[in-house]
Amino acid sequence: MTYVPSVPAASTPEVLPPAITVFTADRTHIARLFDAPWSGERRKRTAELIRRRRLWLAGLEPERLCRSDQLDAALLSNLLDAEEVRLRLEETRFREMAEVCPPVETLVGMLDARRRLEGSAPREAAGTLSAAAIAMDGLKRRLESDSPPCIGASLAVRLAGLLADLKKTFSEWHAFRAGYDPHFTWWTSAPHRDLAAAMDGLADCLRKRCAHADNPDAIVGDPVGRDALMDDLRAALIPYTPEELIAIGLREMEWCRAEMLKASHDKGCGDDWHAALERVKEDHVPPGEQPELIRDLAREAVAFIEEHDLMTVPPLAADGWHIEMMSAERQKVNPFFLGGETISVSYPTDAMDHERKLMSMRGNNRHFARATVQHELIPGHFMQHFCGERYRPYRRVFQTPFWTEGWTLYWELRLWDLGFPHTPEERIGMLFWRMHRCARIVFSLRFHMGEMSPQECVDMLVVDVGHERATAEGEVRRSFGGDYPPLYQCAYMIGGLQMKALHREMVLNGPMTERAFHDAVMAENCMPIAMLRAALRGDRLAGGSLDWRFAD
């Protein structure tokens, strides 16, 4: 890398990196130890860990810290704030499930007690399991007789997921002593079997009766509400409301639509940009050739980066990634290829039905792939992974989707400005994804505020972006399936706009070269982008304001 972060003088050794490393390890240890789903003991001990680390931070004298330590202290303080908010939200959502199904609190407590190495009398444990099974069977009967069901779809899906996790964990709990302790086996075998059956029955009822109704493929999701979104935005140091971000997304969408119309005219389709998009979708490689296409597109992106001297690409990184093919089942949730150290390529498998094959080929055509391969590999996610292991790796605990996805989306914006797309087809490919990221801001925030249903989100992607319906359903299912935090989908474009504003300030209107700026971002590693701005500008951190209206 050409950029080297500042090194403190020998008389001021860095004290924050080892403290952050220990905090990260302690938090991970607590999560591994108290591995019960929605563990109360995990929340309790994590809260105590946060309290102790906050006291330690309060005892530091900022003026005696080196510049890097000052930045790390601010990052750690912000992380502790965000962790406390996350714990409160988790507790609230667990209480919602326990109010509907009280036995889950007792069962989670039993699992926590085991991790505290507290023994349980076999007869008492059997009684607890039996009572839980009876209560769950009773709840199932009430739900089956309710019209309409008394539990909302989102809570039903969340509770069904908890029951599935508890069943698995209690199987391990029972197996630990069954067969070794004859009294335990004699008392608990039948109650454990009954409880597993009751969990299966209640979870199935929750999904069918309360959530999916007559459609087992229905997308439900679990909206968190506006207050939780505001908490997460404060943690990401983004001084905007969800409504303001939605307005930004709609504004960016209008720009994309205007550019799409220009490309449509150049393609010979006039104002019918949907027709132009359909032609682009038909330009895909035949079966068996998708991995070679991705390889060639990745090499093209690296060559462009090096030709324009945009950032340092170490020789080990240039071809240091893997390719794997994505399974048909996984493509239901991830209809497009994904990247990182390994790029997972989406393309139809022989087991798919004819319509799904066609939709997958169209959704992974040459021009859509060219528009995002640099997002997934170099200079995008793969470079983040490569540099993140080498430059201040302890900062990976400060990872935020606005940095992770914002950096990669920024490159789509920057490459557009540098003329990376040459043909109308290539412009349409890049604009499709840019429109998609604008739509993500709108539908994800509105969903979490209760203003859009999952089906309306799917329809938006089909009508306003031009998705195949199958890929739109996969995107929405992925967005709201529980694997991503609420702001994740919004973070692509918003983080990209943050990074673009920082590039404008530091490069186009500032002292840094393209290469120095991009190398510096990678060398600083993960953090909220407002904090990255302060680091690159040399701003005062102790007592300074990090409010940055980057999109005004």
ZIRARA-V766916 format. One record per pair of residues at least 12 apart in sequence whose ideal C-beta (glycine too) atoms are under 7 Angstrom apart, sorted by the first residue. I is the first residue (numbers start at 0). J is the second residue. D is the distance in whole Angstrom. If there is no record, write none. Layout:
# ZIRARA-V766916
I|J|D / I|J|D
This chain:
# ZIRARA-V766916
0|311|5 / 0|518|5 / 0|521|7 / 0|522|6 / 1|311|5 / 1|514|6 / 1|515|6 / 1|518|5 / 2|515|5 / 2|518|4 / 2|519|4 / 2|522|5 / 4|67|7 / 4|522|5 / 4|523|6 / 5|66|6 / 5|67|6 / 7|65|4 / 7|67|6 / 11|65|4 / 13|65|6 / 13|67|6 / 13|68|5 / 14|68|6 / 15|68|5 / 15|71|4 / 15|72|6 / 15|75|7 / 16|71|7 / 16|393|5 / 18|55|7 / 19|71|6 / 19|75|6 / 19|393|5 / 19|396|6 / 20|393|5 / 22|52|5 / 23|396|5 / 25|48|6 / 26|45|6 / 26|48|6 / 29|41|6 / 29|44|5 / 29|45|6 / 29|48|7 / 32|114|6 / 33|111|6 / 33|114|5 / 35|107|5 / 35|110|4 / 35|111|6 / 35|168|6 / 36|107|7 / 36|161|6 / 36|164|4 / 36|165|6 / 36|168|6 / 37|89|7 / 37|93|5 / 37|107|6 / 37|161|6 / 38|107|6 / 38|111|6 / 39|107|6 / 39|108|7 / 39|111|6 / 40|111|4 / 40|114|7 / 40|115|7 / 42|86|5 / 42|89|6 / 42|90|6 / 45|82|7 / 45|86|6 / 46|86|6 / 49|79|5 / 49|82|6 / 49|83|6 / 52|79|6 / 53|79|6 / 56|72|6 / 56|75|6 / 56|76|6 / 59|72|6 / 61|541|4 / 69|540|5 / 69|541|6 / 70|534|5 / 70|540|6 / 73|530|7 / 73|540|5 / 74|397|5 / 74|526|6 / 74|530|6 / 77|234|7 / 77|527|7 / 78|396|7 / 78|397|6 / 80|234|6 / 81|234|4 / 84|230|5 / 84|234|6 / 88|227|6 / 92|157|7 / 95|154|6 / 96|157|6 / 96|158|5 / 96|161|6 / 99|150|6 / 99|154|7 / 99|158|6 / 100|135|7 / 100|138|6 / 100|158|6 / 101|134|7 / 102|131|4 / 102|134|5 / 102|135|6 / 103|161|6 / 103|165|7 / 105|127|6 / 105|131|6 / 106|131|6 / 106|165|6 / 109|127|7 / 110|168|6 / 110|172|6 / 113|172|6 / 121|182|5 / 121|183|4 / 121|186|4 / 121|187|6 / 122|186|5 / 124|187|6 / 125|186|4 / 125|187|5 / 125|190|5 / 128|187|6 / 128|190|4 / 128|191|6 / 128|194|5 / 129|190|4 / 129|193|7 / 131|194|6 / 132|190|7 / 132|193|4 / 132|194|4 / 132|197|4 / 135|197|4 / 135|198|7 / 135|201|5 / 136|197|5 / 136|200|7 / 138|201|6 / 139|200|5 / 139|201|5 / 139|204|5 / 142|204|5 / 142|208|5 / 142|209|7 / 143|204|6 / 143|208|6 / 148|208|5 / 148|209|4 / 150|205|7 / 150|209|5 / 152|209|6 / 152|210|4 / 152|219|5 / 153|219|6 / 153|220|6 / 153|221|4 / 153|222|6 / 155|205|4 / 155|206|7 / 155|209|4 / 155|210|5 / 156|206|7 / 156|210|5 / 156|219|5 / 156|221|6 / 157|221|5 / 158|205|6 / 159|202|4 / 159|205|4 / 159|206|5 / 162|198|5 / 162|201|6 / 162|202|4 / 163|202|6 / 165|198|6 / 166|195|5 / 166|198|5 / 166|199|7 / 169|191|7 / 169|194|7 / 173|187|6 / 173|191|5 / 218|453|4 / 218|472|7 / 218|475|5 / 218|476|5 / 218|479|6 / 219|453|7 / 220|446|6 / 220|453|5 / 220|479|3 / 221|481|7 / 222|446|6 / 222|447|5 / 222|449|6 / 223|447|5 / 223|485|5 / 224|447|7 / 224|448|7 / 225|241|6 / 225|448|5 / 227|485|7 / 228|241|5 / 228|444|7 / 228|447|6 / 228|448|7 / 228|485|6 / 228|486|7 / 231|484|7 / 231|485|6 / 231|486|5 / 232|486|7 / 235|399|5 / 235|401|5 / 235|486|7 / 235|527|5 / 236|527|4 / 236|529|4 / 236|530|6 / 236|545|5 / 238|546|5 / 238|547|7 / 238|548|6 / 241|444|5 / 241|448|6 / 244|440|6 / 244|444|6 / 244|489|6 / 244|493|6 / 245|440|6 / 245|441|5 / 245|444|6 / 245|445|7 / 247|440|7 / 247|550|5 / 248|437|5 / 248|440|3 / 248|441|5 / 248|492|7 / 249|441|6 / 251|437|5 / 251|492|6 / 252|434|6 / 252|437|4 / 252|438|7 / 255|430|5 / 255|433|5 / 255|434|4 / 255|437|6 / 258|430|6 / 259|272|5 / 259|427|7 / 259|430|5 / 260|272|6 / 262|275|7 / 262|423|5 / 262|426|4 / 262|427|5 / 262|430|7 / 263|275|4 / 265|423|4 / 266|278|7 / 266|423|4 / 273|465|6 / 275|427|6 / 276|427|6 / 276|431|7 / 276|465|4 / 279|364|6 / 279|366|5 / 279|424|5 / 279|427|5 / 279|428|6 / 280|361|4 / 280|364|5 / 281|361|7 / 282|364|5 / 282|365|5 / 282|366|6 / 282|424|7 / 283|360|5 / 283|361|7 / 283|363|7 / 283|364|4 / 283|365|6 / 284|365|7 / 289|344|5 / 289|346|4 / 289|363|7 / 290|322|5 / 290|344|6 / 292|365|7 / 292|368|6 / 293|322|6 / 293|336|7 / 293|342|6 / 293|344|6 / 293|368|6 / 293|372|6 / 294|322|7 / 296|368|6 / 296|369|5 / 296|372|4 / 297|372|5 / 297|376|5 / 297|377|7 / 300|372|6 / 300|373|4 / 300|376|7 / 300|377|6 / 301|317|6 / 301|377|5 / 303|419|6 / 304|377|7 / 304|378|6 / 307|417|6 / 308|513|6 / 308|514|5 / 309|513|5 / 309|514|6 / 309|517|6 / 310|378|6 / 310|514|6 / 310|517|4 / 310|518|6 / 311|514|7 / 311|518|5 / 312|377|6 / 316|377|7 / 316|382|7 / 316|385|5 / 319|385|7 / 320|340|6 / 320|341|7 / 320|342|6 / 320|376|6 / 320|381|5 / 321|340|7 / 321|341|4 / 322|342|6 / 322|344|6 / 323|341|6 / 323|343|5 / 324|344|5 / 324|346|7 / 325|343|5 / 325|344|6 / 325|345|5 / 327|348|5 / 327|350|5 / 327|351|5 / 330|345|5 / 330|359|7 / 331|473|6 / 332|473|6 / 332|476|6 / 332|477|5 / 332|480|7 / 333|345|7 / 333|473|7 / 333|477|6 / 334|359|7 / 334|362|6 / 334|469|7 / 334|470|4 / 334|473|4 / 334|474|7 / 335|362|7 / 335|363|6 / 336|363|7 / 336|375|7 / 337|375|7 / 338|375|2 / 338|376|5 / 338|379|7 / 338|380|5 / 338|381|6 / 339|380|5 / 339|381|6 / 339|384|5 / 340|381|6 / 340|384|5 / 342|375|6 / 342|376|6 / 345|359|6 / 345|363|5 / 346|359|6 / 346|363|6 / 347|359|4 / 347|360|6 / 355|469|6 / 358|467|4 / 358|469|4 / 358|470|7 / 361|467|6 / 362|467|5 / 362|470|4 / 366|424|5 / 366|425|6 / 366|427|6 / 366|428|3 / 367|428|5 / 367|431|6 / 369|425|6 / 369|428|6 / 370|428|4 / 370|429|4 / 370|432|5 / 371|432|6 / 373|410|6 / 373|414|7 / 374|407|4 / 374|410|6 / 374|411|6 / 378|410|5 / 378|517|7 / 379|407|4 / 379|410|6 / 380|407|6 / 382|521|6 / 383|403|7 / 383|406|6 / 386|521|4 / 387|524|6 / 387|525|7 / 390|521|7 / 390|522|5 / 390|524|6 / 391|523|7 / 391|524|4 / 394|524|4 / 394|525|5 / 394|526|6 / 395|524|7 / 395|525|5 / 397|525|5 / 397|526|5 / 398|525|4 / 399|525|7 / 399|527|5 / 400|484|7 / 400|486|6 / 400|487|5 / 400|490|4 / 400|494|7 / 401|490|5 / 401|493|6 / 401|494|4 / 401|497|6 / 401|527|7 / 401|528|6 / 402|494|7 / 402|525|5 / 402|526|6 / 402|527|7 / 402|528|6 / 404|490|5 / 404|491|4 / 404|494|6 / 405|490|6 / 405|494|2 / 405|495|5 / 405|497|6 / 405|498|5 / 405|528|6 / 406|498|6 / 406|520|7 / 408|436|6 / 408|491|5 / 408|492|6 / 408|494|6 / 408|495|3 / 409|495|4 / 409|498|4 / 409|499|6 / 411|429|6 / 411|432|7 / 411|433|7 / 412|495|6 / 412|499|5 / 415|429|6 / 431|464|7 / 431|465|6 / 434|464|5 / 435|464|5 / 436|491|4 / 436|492|4 / 437|492|6 / 438|459|6 / 438|460|6 / 438|463|6 / 438|464|5 / 439|488|4 / 439|489|6 / 439|491|6 / 439|492|7 / 440|489|5 / 440|492|6 / 440|493|7 / 442|456|4 / 442|459|5 / 443|478|6 / 443|488|4 / 443|489|5 / 444|489|6 / 446|479|7 / 447|485|5 / 453|475|5 / 453|479|6 / 456|475|5 / 457|471|5 / 457|472|5 / 457|475|5 / 460|474|6 / 494|528|6 / 496|549|6 / 496|550|5 / 497|528|4 / 497|549|5 / 498|528|6 / 500|549|4 / 501|528|7 / 501|531|7 / 501|532|5 / 502|516|6 / 505|535|6 / 519|535|6 / 529|545|5 / 529|547|5 / 530|545|7 / 532|547|6 / 533|545|6
